[in-house]
Amino acid sequence: MFLLYWIGSVLLIGGMILSANALNLSPGWVVIPALIIIGLLIWKQINSSKPSINSIYRRIPDKSNHTPTVIPLGQDDLIQSSKAGLVVGKVKATPSADGLSDVETLRSRAQQNIQEGAITESYNADRFTINKLLNDALATETVCVLRYRRHHFMARGIHAKSIAAEFLAHSIEEQGHADQIAERIVQLGGEPDFSPDTLSQRSHAEYASGSSLTDMIKENLIAERIAIDSYREFIQYLGDKDSTTSQILKNILAVEEKHADELADMLTDIPAPTS
């Protein structure tokens, strides 16, 4: 379109020059209008190369008739696409009546802050506090692993073989819990704390060696009951703010309750020591 404007202007100026020569007019009658025309063309080209912020639109498909709906964006809503290098609209959460976001909203939100990994815009829990609580749970599980391992190797007596095997099985399962918790801490942008210098201080349960097989069972049962209450409170604190962490803790809690029942059964199977 601009090329046509320039060609037309050149022809117009040329015609003015020929007319001025034919009429023996002063060159000023041609130069001044020509400069005005050229200036207007330059001004139009400069302004057309800088689109107004309000002229940028986001096209959202209208699912009812498949006709795109055009919505203007303000300057504050502009972001730079990290992948395509295109200027697109920053889509805010606009859930429908049933509380679900449309496909375009989900796709656009997912492109923002991609370095956050699994943590998206809809995550609104306090990650700092949750990671601290998870690290405390990690310390508890690690101490339980060590205590069960010691009891596995130190179990003695007529009933020791089967109970030692249970201690080992519990130790392996507690290690699995610790791994799940550590993985979740990393997903939430934190760092799992395995420092041996502070494990016992941060752990909810104690590292008790136990002097007899019965004492070992009791110490492990007490630790499991501590973990059960701790996880229940943690789950209640989370509510619906972090469903993934809550589900992980619920799965761990179910295993801890199973451990507690098994340890309680062990106590009833071992006869009380005679004086």
Backbone as JSON, one array per atom type, in Angstrom:
{
  "sequence": "MFLLYWIGSVLLIGGMILSANALNLSPGWVVIPALIIIGLLIWKQINSSKPSINSIYRRIPDKSNHTPTVIPLGQDDLIQSSKAGLVVGKVKATPSADGLSDVETLRSRAQQNIQEGAITESYNADRFTINKLLNDALATETVCVLRYRRHHFMARGIHAKSIAAEFLAHSIEEQGHADQIAERIVQLGGEPDFSPDTLSQRSHAEYASGSSLTDMIKENLIAERIAIDSYREFIQYLGDKDSTTSQILKNILAVEEKHADELADMLTDIPAPTS",
  "N": [[0.82, -1.2, 0.0], [1.95, 1.24, 0.79], [3.84, 1.59, -1.22], [2.25, 2.25, -3.41], [1.31, 4.71, -2.52], [3.7, 6.22, -2.54], [4.41, 6.11, -5.27], [2.22, 7.42, -6.41], [2.57, 9.94, -5.23], [5.0, 10.76, -6.31], [4.3, 10.96, -9.02], [2.37, 13.0, -8.79], [3.9, 15.17, -7.84], [5.65, 15.39, -9.99], [3.83, 16.15, -12.0], [3.09, 18.63, -10.99], [5.48, 20.04, -11.23], [5.78, 20.12, -14.06], [3.49, 21.58, -14.69], [4.08, 24.01, -13.42], [6.31, 24.86, -14.88], [5.11, 25.19, -17.36], [3.43, 27.3, -16.85], [5.18, 29.24, -16.16], [5.76, 29.63, -13.4], [7.05, 30.44, -10.09], [9.68, 28.41, -8.59], [9.12, 27.92, -5.92], [6.4, 27.42, -5.67], [6.2, 24.79, -6.28], [8.1, 23.39, -4.72], [7.43, 23.76, -1.99], [4.75, 22.57, -1.62], [5.51, 20.0, -2.37], [7.36, 19.25, -0.37], [5.62, 19.2, 1.8], [3.9, 17.08, 1.12], [5.75, 14.93, 1.07], [6.59, 14.96, 3.74], [4.19, 14.27, 5.06], [3.86, 11.65, 4.13], [6.12, 10.37, 5.25], [5.56, 10.7, 7.97], [3.22, 9.15, 8.2], [4.23, 6.61, 7.59], [6.02, 6.15, 9.7], [4.29, 6.08, 11.94], [2.63, 3.96, 11.28], [4.33, 1.82, 11.54], [4.56, 1.39, 14.22], [2.53, -0.24, 16.02], [-0.45, 0.44, 17.84], [-0.86, -0.23, 21.33], [-3.34, -1.08, 22.06], [-4.26, -2.22, 19.82], [-3.48, -4.75, 19.62], [-4.47, -8.05, 19.7], [-5.99, -10.91, 21.26], [-6.94, -14.01, 20.11], [-9.6, -16.04, 20.7], [-11.01, -19.17, 20.41], [-14.42, -19.55, 19.76], [-16.41, -21.89, 21.02], [-19.0, -22.45, 20.43], [-19.81, -21.7, 17.82], [-17.52, -21.97, 16.4], [-16.3, -19.66, 15.56], [-13.74, -17.34, 15.78], [-13.31, -15.35, 18.68], [-12.5, -12.04, 19.29], [-10.47, -10.37, 21.56], [-9.45, -7.4, 23.06], [-6.22, -6.49, 24.39], [-4.63, -5.03, 27.23], [-1.78, -2.9, 27.98], [-0.45, -3.82, 30.25], [-0.89, -6.47, 30.17], [0.75, -7.74, 28.41], [3.07, -10.23, 27.46], [6.2, -11.88, 26.77], [6.56, -14.52, 24.64], [8.38, -17.35, 25.56], [9.16, -19.38, 23.94], [8.33, -19.17, 21.16], [8.92, -16.54, 20.62], [7.01, -14.62, 20.26], [4.69, -11.94, 20.75], [2.23, -12.25, 23.06], [-1.01, -12.47, 24.64], [-1.27, -12.19, 28.18], [-2.85, -14.58, 29.87], [-5.27, -14.57, 32.24], [-6.6, -16.42, 35.02], [-9.69, -17.6, 34.24], [-12.09, -19.07, 35.28], [-14.82, -21.2, 34.42], [-18.39, -21.5, 34.97], [-18.49, -23.91, 36.29], [-16.12, -23.96, 37.61], [-13.88, -24.74, 36.2], [-11.05, -24.11, 34.15], [-10.78, -22.87, 30.77], [-9.42, -24.43, 27.77], [-7.58, -22.78, 26.38], [-6.8, -20.98, 28.36], [-5.52, -22.71, 30.2], [-3.38, -23.62, 28.62], [-1.97, -21.25, 28.09], [-1.29, -20.35, 30.66], [0.44, -22.37, 31.4], [2.74, -21.83, 29.98], [4.0, -19.84, 31.31], [6.56, -18.95, 33.6], [8.02, -21.4, 33.37], [10.24, -22.56, 34.47], [9.58, -23.28, 37.0], [8.67, -25.82, 37.05], [6.73, -28.38, 38.32], [5.18, -26.67, 39.81], [2.6, -24.62, 39.36], [0.65, -21.69, 38.33], [-1.72, -21.96, 39.72], [-1.08, -23.05, 42.15], [-1.23, -22.28, 45.45], [-0.28, -22.57, 48.03], [1.77, -22.22, 51.03], [4.89, -22.59, 50.29], [7.36, -22.48, 51.62], [6.82, -23.04, 54.36], [5.64, -25.58, 54.08], [7.74, -27.07, 52.99], [9.51, -26.99, 55.14], [8.09, -28.45, 57.08], [7.97, -30.86, 55.71], [10.69, -31.52, 55.62], [11.11, -31.96, 58.33], [9.52, -34.23, 58.63], [10.97, -35.88, 56.94], [13.35, -36.14, 58.39], [12.33, -37.54, 60.58], [11.51, -39.97, 59.4], [13.99, -40.91, 58.51], [15.42, -41.29, 60.9], [13.83, -43.29, 61.94], [14.34, -45.33, 60.09], [17.04, -45.88, 60.7], [16.8, -46.71, 63.38], [15.15, -48.99, 63.18], [16.85, -50.57, 61.64], [19.02, -51.0, 63.37], [17.7, -52.47, 65.39], [16.95, -54.68, 63.92], [19.38, -56.01, 63.53], [20.2, -56.37, 66.15], [18.34, -57.88, 67.48], [17.45, -60.42, 69.75], [16.79, -63.69, 71.08], [14.2, -66.21, 71.57], [12.07, -65.6, 69.92], [13.19, -63.95, 68.1], [13.98, -64.19, 65.38], [11.78, -64.02, 63.49], [10.71, -61.56, 64.25], [12.86, -59.85, 63.87], [13.01, -59.96, 61.11], [10.67, -58.6, 60.47], [11.32, -56.07, 61.48], [13.31, -55.38, 59.65], [11.81, -55.28, 57.28], [10.08, -53.16, 57.89], [11.95, -51.13, 58.09], [12.84, -50.88, 55.44], [10.5, -50.0, 54.21], [10.13, -47.56, 55.55], [12.33, -46.21, 54.55], [11.53, -45.95, 51.93], [9.42, -44.15, 52.31], [10.87, -41.91, 53.15], [12.24, -41.35, 50.79], [10.14, -40.63, 49.06], [9.22, -38.31, 50.32], [11.5, -36.67, 50.16], [11.7, -36.38, 47.39], [9.35, -34.95, 46.88], [9.89, -32.56, 48.21], [11.89, -31.49, 46.59], [10.38, -31.12, 44.24], [8.81, -29.03, 45.08], [10.55, -26.97, 45.03], [12.44, -26.92, 47.04], [15.13, -28.13, 49.22], [16.08, -31.32, 50.22], [16.9, -32.12, 53.54], [19.42, -33.89, 54.74], [21.25, -33.78, 56.7], [23.34, -35.21, 59.1], [23.95, -33.99, 61.48], [21.79, -32.65, 62.52], [19.62, -34.34, 62.48], [18.47, -35.86, 64.64], [17.51, -33.79, 66.26], [15.55, -32.61, 64.67], [13.82, -34.66, 64.15], [10.67, -36.12, 64.91], [10.31, -38.48, 66.27], [12.22, -40.5, 68.58], [15.6, -41.78, 68.67], [15.9, -44.71, 69.92], [17.64, -47.24, 71.47], [16.95, -49.65, 72.88], [16.91, -52.29, 75.18], [16.1, -54.89, 75.24], [14.26, -57.41, 73.37], [11.53, -56.96, 73.7], [11.57, -54.29, 74.57], [12.55, -53.06, 72.26], [10.45, -53.48, 70.46], [8.46, -51.98, 71.74], [9.6, -49.37, 71.67], [9.67, -48.9, 68.92], [6.95, -49.02, 68.37], [5.98, -46.83, 69.82], [7.26, -44.8, 68.38], [6.0, -45.1, 65.89], [3.38, -44.39, 66.56], [3.74, -41.74, 67.21], [4.46, -40.76, 64.68], [2.08, -41.25, 63.32], [0.2, -39.46, 64.53], [1.52, -37.08, 63.9], [1.52, -37.02, 61.06], [-1.23, -36.97, 60.59], [-1.96, -34.46, 61.61], [-0.46, -32.84, 59.91], [-1.66, -33.39, 57.44], [-4.22, -32.36, 57.94], [-3.53, -29.69, 58.23], [-2.73, -29.05, 55.63], [-5.1, -29.29, 54.17], [-7.02, -28.44, 51.37], [-5.04, -27.17, 50.01], [-2.7, -28.23, 48.95], [-2.92, -30.78, 47.2], [-1.39, -32.89, 46.18], [0.86, -33.28, 47.9], [-0.63, -33.84, 50.17], [-1.84, -36.26, 49.44], [0.38, -37.93, 49.22], [1.23, -37.98, 51.9], [-1.01, -39.16, 53.06], [-0.89, -41.75, 52.01], [1.51, -42.6, 53.17], [0.79, -42.43, 55.85], [-1.12, -44.48, 56.04], [0.49, -46.74, 55.85], [2.07, -46.43, 58.13], [0.15, -46.78, 60.13], [-0.44, -49.43, 59.69], [2.03, -50.56, 60.39], [2.04, -49.94, 63.14], [-0.09, -51.53, 64.08], [0.93, -54.08, 63.54], [3.19, -54.14, 65.22], [1.94, -53.9, 67.72], [0.65, -56.36, 67.78], [2.85, -58.03, 67.93], [3.74, -57.55, 70.51], [1.79, -58.8, 72.05], [2.29, -61.42, 71.42], [4.65, -62.07, 72.58], [5.69, -63.45, 75.51], [5.36, -62.07, 78.82], [8.24, -61.03, 80.63], [9.54, -63.1, 83.26], [9.99, -62.58, 86.74]],
  "CA": [[0.0, 0.0, 0.0], [2.83, 2.4, 0.85], [4.46, 1.76, -2.53], [1.3, 2.97, -4.25], [1.32, 6.1, -2.06], [4.93, 6.9, -3.02], [4.33, 6.28, -6.73], [1.25, 8.48, -6.67], [3.15, 11.23, -4.82], [6.02, 11.15, -7.31], [3.59, 11.42, -10.22], [1.74, 14.28, -8.48], [4.95, 16.21, -7.81], [6.11, 15.59, -11.37], [2.83, 16.93, -12.7], [3.16, 20.01, -10.5], [6.66, 20.68, -11.85], [5.48, 20.41, -15.47], [2.51, 22.68, -14.73], [4.76, 25.25, -13.04], [7.13, 25.28, -16.02], [4.24, 25.67, -18.44], [2.84, 28.58, -16.44], [6.28, 30.13, -15.76], [5.62, 29.97, -11.98], [8.25, 30.34, -9.27], [9.91, 27.04, -8.07], [8.54, 27.76, -4.59], [5.05, 26.88, -5.79], [6.32, 23.33, -6.4], [8.92, 22.82, -3.65], [6.73, 23.75, -0.69], [3.76, 21.46, -1.56], [6.19, 18.7, -2.45], [7.89, 18.94, 0.96], [4.49, 18.86, 2.67], [3.46, 15.73, 0.76], [6.76, 13.96, 1.52], [6.53, 14.9, 5.2], [3.02, 13.5, 5.46], [4.12, 10.24, 3.85], [7.07, 9.88, 6.25], [4.85, 10.63, 9.25], [2.3, 8.02, 8.14], [5.0, 5.36, 7.62], [6.55, 5.97, 11.05], [3.21, 5.72, 12.85], [2.08, 2.65, 10.94], [5.29, 0.79, 11.94], [4.44, 1.22, 15.66], [1.11, -0.49, 16.29], [-0.96, 0.82, 19.16], [-0.95, -1.36, 22.24], [-4.73, -1.54, 22.1], [-4.6, -2.88, 18.56], [-3.03, -6.14, 19.68], [-5.62, -8.82, 20.15], [-5.89, -12.35, 21.47], [-8.07, -14.68, 19.47], [-10.03, -17.21, 21.45], [-12.07, -19.83, 19.66], [-15.77, -19.65, 20.34], [-16.74, -23.29, 20.77], [-20.4, -22.6, 20.03], [-19.96, -21.64, 16.37], [-16.19, -22.1, 15.82], [-15.85, -18.37, 15.07], [-12.85, -16.78, 16.79], [-13.72, -14.14, 19.38], [-11.34, -11.17, 19.43], [-10.51, -9.63, 22.82], [-8.28, -6.51, 23.14], [-5.37, -6.61, 25.57], [-3.99, -3.81, 27.7], [-0.32, -2.94, 27.98], [0.03, -4.59, 31.39], [-1.14, -7.89, 29.96], [1.64, -8.29, 27.4], [4.24, -10.98, 27.88], [6.97, -12.36, 25.64], [6.59, -15.97, 24.61], [9.76, -17.81, 25.68], [9.48, -20.37, 22.91], [8.13, -18.71, 19.79], [9.35, -15.16, 20.45], [5.86, -13.83, 19.82], [3.99, -11.21, 21.79], [0.91, -12.83, 23.24], [-1.7, -11.95, 25.81], [-1.16, -12.93, 29.43], [-4.19, -15.03, 30.15], [-5.56, -14.75, 33.65], [-7.54, -17.51, 35.28], [-11.09, -17.22, 34.08], [-12.83, -20.32, 35.37], [-16.22, -21.18, 34.0], [-19.33, -21.62, 36.07], [-18.21, -25.14, 37.04], [-14.83, -23.83, 38.26], [-12.82, -25.28, 35.36], [-10.51, -23.17, 33.17], [-10.86, -23.35, 29.39], [-8.18, -24.99, 27.25], [-6.66, -21.7, 26.04], [-6.27, -20.46, 29.62], [-4.58, -23.68, 30.73], [-2.17, -23.64, 27.78], [-1.24, -20.0, 28.25], [-0.71, -20.32, 32.0], [1.52, -23.35, 31.49], [3.93, -21.27, 29.34], [4.57, -18.83, 32.18], [7.41, -19.45, 34.69], [8.18, -22.85, 33.17], [11.33, -23.06, 35.3], [9.03, -23.74, 38.27], [8.36, -27.25, 36.94], [5.39, -28.84, 38.68], [4.46, -25.62, 40.52], [1.94, -23.74, 38.4], [0.04, -20.5, 38.89], [-2.84, -22.31, 40.59], [-0.58, -23.51, 43.46], [-1.26, -21.11, 46.32], [0.12, -22.91, 49.39], [3.03, -21.64, 51.52], [5.91, -23.61, 50.03], [8.42, -22.44, 52.63], [6.35, -23.77, 55.54], [5.42, -26.98, 53.74], [9.05, -27.71, 52.86], [10.06, -27.16, 56.49], [7.39, -29.58, 57.68], [8.4, -32.08, 55.0], [12.04, -31.86, 56.07], [10.97, -32.57, 59.66], [9.04, -35.59, 58.39], [12.1, -36.61, 56.36], [14.24, -36.49, 59.5], [11.66, -38.57, 61.37], [11.59, -41.23, 58.66], [15.39, -41.35, 58.47], [15.73, -41.82, 62.24], [13.12, -44.57, 62.06], [15.1, -46.29, 59.3], [18.24, -46.25, 61.46], [16.41, -47.44, 64.59], [14.7, -50.32, 62.76], [18.02, -51.33, 61.19], [19.74, -51.45, 64.56], [16.91, -53.5, 66.05], [17.01, -55.88, 63.08], [20.63, -56.72, 63.78], [20.42, -56.59, 67.58], [17.27, -58.71, 68.06], [17.91, -61.68, 70.33], [15.77, -64.43, 71.82], [13.53, -67.3, 70.87], [11.16, -65.02, 68.91], [13.93, -62.87, 67.43], [14.15, -64.33, 63.93], [10.64, -63.48, 62.75], [10.55, -60.14, 64.57], [13.97, -59.15, 63.2], [12.62, -59.84, 59.7], [9.67, -57.51, 60.41], [12.06, -54.82, 61.66], [13.97, -55.07, 58.38], [10.77, -54.89, 56.31], [9.64, -51.82, 58.26], [13.05, -50.21, 57.75], [12.82, -50.67, 53.98], [9.32, -49.18, 53.9], [10.4, -46.2, 56.03], [13.24, -45.59, 53.6], [10.7, -45.55, 50.79], [8.72, -42.92, 52.71], [11.84, -40.82, 53.13], [12.53, -41.01, 49.39], [8.98, -39.91, 48.53], [9.2, -36.97, 50.91], [12.61, -35.91, 49.59], [11.33, -36.06, 46.01], [8.33, -33.89, 46.9], [10.57, -31.32, 48.6], [12.55, -30.97, 45.38], [9.32, -30.64, 43.34], [8.32, -27.76, 45.61], [11.62, -25.98, 44.94], [13.28, -26.93, 48.23], [16.24, -29.06, 49.28], [15.95, -32.26, 51.33], [17.97, -31.96, 54.53], [19.87, -35.18, 55.28], [22.39, -33.52, 57.57], [23.31, -36.04, 60.31], [24.16, -33.16, 62.67], [20.51, -32.13, 63.06], [18.54, -35.31, 62.28], [17.79, -36.21, 65.89], [16.8, -32.61, 66.77], [14.4, -32.32, 63.83], [12.93, -35.82, 64.11], [9.63, -36.2, 65.93], [10.55, -39.71, 67.04], [13.56, -40.61, 69.14], [16.4, -42.95, 68.33], [16.06, -45.46, 71.17], [18.26, -48.52, 71.13], [16.2, -50.78, 73.44], [17.81, -53.27, 75.81], [15.57, -56.24, 75.03], [13.37, -57.5, 72.21], [10.28, -56.29, 74.06], [11.82, -52.84, 74.56], [12.68, -52.65, 70.86], [9.1, -53.42, 69.89], [7.77, -50.85, 72.36], [10.16, -48.12, 71.16], [9.22, -48.73, 67.55], [5.51, -48.75, 68.41], [5.84, -45.43, 70.24], [7.67, -43.95, 67.25], [4.95, -45.17, 64.87], [2.22, -43.63, 67.05], [4.12, -40.33, 67.05], [4.38, -40.45, 63.25], [0.66, -41.24, 62.93], [-0.38, -38.17, 64.93], [2.21, -36.01, 63.17], [1.02, -36.99, 59.68], [-2.64, -36.55, 60.6], [-1.99, -33.01, 61.79], [0.1, -32.27, 58.68], [-2.7, -33.5, 56.41], [-5.26, -31.39, 58.28], [-2.99, -28.35, 57.95], [-2.72, -28.83, 54.18], [-6.46, -29.13, 53.63], [-7.04, -28.59, 49.91], [-4.05, -26.25, 49.45], [-1.68, -28.99, 48.22], [-3.52, -32.12, 47.13], [-0.37, -33.9, 45.89], [1.55, -33.56, 49.16], [-1.59, -34.47, 51.06], [-2.02, -37.66, 49.03], [1.62, -38.65, 49.59], [1.2, -38.18, 53.34], [-2.08, -40.12, 53.38], [-0.37, -43.08, 51.7], [2.49, -42.93, 54.2], [0.04, -42.62, 57.09], [-1.75, -45.81, 56.01], [1.54, -47.73, 56.14], [2.46, -46.28, 59.53], [-0.9, -47.4, 60.92], [-0.24, -50.88, 59.54], [3.19, -50.9, 61.23], [1.65, -49.87, 64.55], [-0.89, -52.72, 64.37], [1.82, -55.25, 63.55], [4.02, -54.08, 66.43], [1.07, -54.21, 68.85], [0.45, -57.82, 67.77], [4.11, -58.64, 68.4], [3.8, -57.45, 71.98], [0.9, -59.81, 72.64], [2.82, -62.77, 71.13], [5.83, -62.31, 73.41], [5.28, -63.56, 76.92], [5.97, -61.09, 79.72], [9.39, -61.61, 81.32], [9.3, -63.49, 84.63], [10.96, -61.99, 87.68]],
  "C": [[0.86, 1.26, 0.0], [3.5, 2.67, -0.5], [3.54, 2.53, -3.46], [1.24, 4.44, -3.86], [2.52, 6.86, -2.61], [4.89, 7.13, -4.53], [3.37, 7.4, -7.08], [1.8, 9.85, -6.33], [4.18, 11.71, -5.83], [5.34, 11.67, -8.58], [2.94, 12.78, -9.99], [2.75, 15.41, -8.48], [5.48, 16.49, -9.22], [5.13, 16.41, -12.17], [2.85, 18.39, -12.28], [4.35, 20.74, -11.12], [6.38, 21.05, -13.29], [4.5, 21.57, -15.58], [3.16, 24.01, -14.39], [5.61, 25.77, -14.19], [6.27, 25.85, -17.13], [3.66, 27.03, -18.12], [3.89, 29.6, -16.01], [6.14, 30.59, -14.3], [6.95, 29.81, -11.26], [8.42, 28.91, -8.75], [9.29, 26.82, -6.69], [7.15, 27.18, -4.6], [5.07, 25.35, -5.88], [7.02, 22.73, -5.19], [8.14, 22.71, -2.34], [5.65, 22.67, -0.64], [4.42, 20.08, -1.6], [6.75, 18.29, -1.1], [6.77, 18.54, 1.93], [4.02, 17.44, 2.4], [4.43, 14.67, 1.27], [6.74, 13.82, 3.04], [5.36, 14.09, 5.71], [3.21, 12.0, 5.24], [5.06, 9.63, 4.89], [6.38, 9.72, 7.6], [3.92, 9.42, 9.29], [3.05, 6.7, 8.24], [5.54, 5.09, 9.03], [5.46, 5.49, 12.0], [2.63, 4.35, 12.54], [3.02, 1.53, 11.36], [5.27, 0.55, 13.43], [2.97, 1.01, 16.02], [0.74, -0.09, 17.7], [-1.13, -0.41, 20.02], [-2.36, -1.93, 22.27], [-5.15, -2.23, 20.81], [-4.13, -4.32, 18.53], [-4.14, -6.96, 20.31], [-5.25, -10.28, 20.39], [-7.14, -12.99, 20.88], [-8.38, -15.96, 20.22], [-11.16, -17.88, 20.69], [-13.37, -19.9, 20.44], [-16.3, -21.03, 20.0], [-18.17, -23.47, 20.27], [-20.56, -22.61, 18.52], [-18.62, -21.66, 15.64], [-15.7, -20.8, 15.2], [-14.96, -17.72, 16.12], [-13.42, -15.49, 17.38], [-12.48, -13.31, 19.66], [-11.5, -10.33, 20.68], [-9.29, -8.73, 22.89], [-7.53, -6.71, 24.44], [-4.79, -5.27, 25.93], [-2.49, -3.98, 27.75], [0.22, -3.8, 29.12], [-0.11, -6.08, 31.18], [-0.19, -8.53, 28.95], [2.77, -9.07, 28.03], [4.96, -11.45, 26.62], [7.0, -13.88, 25.7], [8.03, -16.45, 24.6], [10.14, -18.77, 24.57], [9.44, -19.77, 21.51], [8.63, -17.3, 19.55], [8.24, -14.27, 19.99], [5.24, -13.12, 21.0], [2.57, -11.75, 21.89], [0.28, -12.24, 24.47], [-1.48, -12.81, 27.02], [-2.57, -13.3, 29.88], [-4.34, -15.24, 31.64], [-6.58, -15.86, 33.82], [-8.97, -17.02, 35.18], [-11.93, -18.49, 34.11], [-14.28, -20.15, 34.95], [-17.1, -21.37, 35.23], [-19.06, -22.87, 36.91], [-16.83, -25.11, 37.68], [-13.65, -24.33, 37.45], [-12.37, -24.23, 34.34], [-10.63, -23.75, 31.78], [-9.47, -23.76, 28.91], [-7.15, -23.9, 26.97], [-6.02, -21.12, 27.3], [-5.23, -21.41, 30.2], [-3.27, -23.68, 29.95], [-1.32, -22.39, 28.0], [-0.57, -19.91, 29.61], [0.5, -21.23, 32.09], [2.82, -22.82, 30.89], [4.63, -20.23, 30.22], [5.37, -19.49, 33.3], [7.64, -20.95, 34.58], [9.32, -23.42, 33.99], [10.84, -23.57, 36.64], [8.61, -25.21, 38.22], [6.91, -27.56, 37.28], [4.56, -27.76, 39.37], [3.91, -24.63, 39.5], [1.28, -22.58, 39.12], [-1.08, -20.81, 39.88], [-2.4, -22.8, 41.97], [-0.47, -22.3, 44.38], [-0.9, -21.41, 47.77], [1.45, -22.25, 49.74], [4.13, -22.68, 51.38], [7.0, -23.64, 51.09], [8.03, -23.26, 53.86], [6.19, -25.25, 55.24], [6.74, -27.71, 53.6], [9.71, -27.92, 54.22], [9.41, -28.36, 57.18], [7.79, -30.9, 57.01], [9.81, -32.48, 55.41], [12.03, -32.43, 57.49], [10.48, -34.01, 59.54], [10.14, -36.46, 57.81], [13.08, -37.04, 57.46], [13.64, -37.61, 60.35], [11.77, -39.93, 60.69], [13.01, -41.78, 58.65], [15.82, -41.94, 59.8], [15.05, -43.17, 62.44], [13.83, -45.67, 61.27], [16.29, -46.8, 60.11], [17.89, -47.09, 62.7], [15.97, -48.86, 64.23], [15.89, -51.18, 62.32], [18.82, -51.85, 62.39], [18.99, -52.6, 65.23], [16.91, -54.8, 65.23], [18.27, -56.68, 63.39], [20.83, -57.1, 65.25], [19.35, -57.48, 68.23], [17.82, -60.05, 68.52], [16.75, -62.37, 71.04], [15.07, -65.46, 70.95], [12.6, -66.79, 69.76], [11.89, -64.04, 67.99], [13.92, -62.98, 65.91], [13.01, -63.69, 63.15], [10.46, -61.98, 62.99], [11.64, -59.32, 63.91], [13.65, -58.96, 61.72], [11.59, -58.73, 59.52], [10.35, -56.15, 60.59], [12.73, -54.39, 60.34], [12.96, -54.61, 57.35], [10.27, -53.48, 56.6], [10.7, -50.79, 57.89], [13.05, -49.87, 56.27], [11.66, -49.78, 53.59], [9.51, -47.74, 54.38], [11.37, -45.48, 55.11], [12.5, -45.15, 52.34], [9.92, -44.28, 51.08], [9.66, -41.72, 52.64], [12.14, -40.38, 51.69], [11.37, -40.23, 48.76], [8.94, -38.48, 49.04], [10.3, -36.11, 50.31], [12.3, -35.48, 48.16], [10.31, -34.92, 45.96], [8.94, -32.56, 47.31], [11.23, -30.68, 47.39], [11.51, -30.43, 44.4], [8.79, -29.29, 43.79], [9.41, -26.69, 45.65], [12.52, -25.93, 46.15], [14.43, -27.93, 48.11], [16.05, -30.01, 50.46], [17.16, -32.18, 52.24], [18.29, -33.32, 55.16], [21.04, -34.99, 56.26], [22.31, -34.37, 58.83], [23.45, -35.23, 61.59], [22.85, -32.73, 63.32], [19.36, -33.12, 62.94], [17.77, -35.56, 63.56], [17.01, -35.04, 66.47], [15.52, -32.35, 65.98], [13.39, -33.46, 63.79], [11.91, -35.75, 65.23], [9.83, -37.4, 66.84], [12.0, -39.76, 67.5], [14.28, -41.84, 68.6], [16.71, -43.69, 69.64], [16.56, -46.86, 70.84], [17.47, -49.71, 71.65], [17.14, -51.85, 73.96], [17.35, -54.7, 75.62], [14.66, -56.23, 73.81], [12.04, -56.79, 72.49], [10.45, -54.77, 74.04], [11.92, -52.31, 73.14], [11.3, -52.5, 70.22], [8.36, -52.21, 70.43], [8.28, -49.52, 71.8], [9.71, -47.85, 69.72], [7.73, -48.41, 67.5], [5.24, -47.31, 68.83], [6.17, -44.49, 69.09], [6.6, -43.95, 66.15], [3.73, -44.35, 65.29], [2.5, -42.12, 66.97], [3.97, -39.92, 65.59], [2.93, -40.37, 62.79], [0.01, -39.91, 63.29], [0.22, -37.02, 64.14], [1.67, -35.89, 61.75], [-0.45, -36.56, 59.62], [-2.74, -35.03, 60.72], [-1.48, -32.3, 60.53], [-0.97, -32.28, 57.58], [-3.83, -32.51, 56.67], [-4.8, -29.97, 57.98], [-3.05, -28.05, 56.45], [-4.12, -28.58, 53.65], [-6.47, -29.4, 52.15], [-6.02, -27.68, 49.24], [-2.99, -26.97, 48.62], [-2.13, -30.45, 48.2], [-2.47, -33.21, 46.9], [0.39, -34.28, 47.15], [0.63, -34.28, 50.12], [-1.78, -35.94, 50.73], [-0.81, -38.5, 49.39], [1.59, -38.97, 51.08], [0.12, -39.18, 53.75], [-1.62, -41.56, 53.11], [0.64, -43.53, 52.75], [1.79, -43.23, 55.52], [-0.58, -44.01, 57.14], [-0.73, -46.89, 56.34], [1.97, -47.65, 57.6], [1.41, -46.91, 60.46], [-0.79, -48.93, 60.86], [0.94, -51.34, 60.4], [2.8, -50.95, 62.71], [0.82, -51.1, 64.94], [-0.02, -53.97, 64.45], [2.68, -55.28, 64.81], [3.19, -54.4, 67.68], [0.81, -55.7, 68.93], [1.69, -58.54, 68.26], [4.18, -58.64, 69.91], [2.94, -58.52, 72.64], [1.44, -61.23, 72.44], [4.02, -63.1, 72.01], [5.39, -62.38, 74.87], [6.03, -62.56, 77.79], [7.13, -61.75, 80.45], [9.05, -61.95, 82.77], [10.38, -62.94, 85.54], [11.71, -63.09, 88.42]]
}
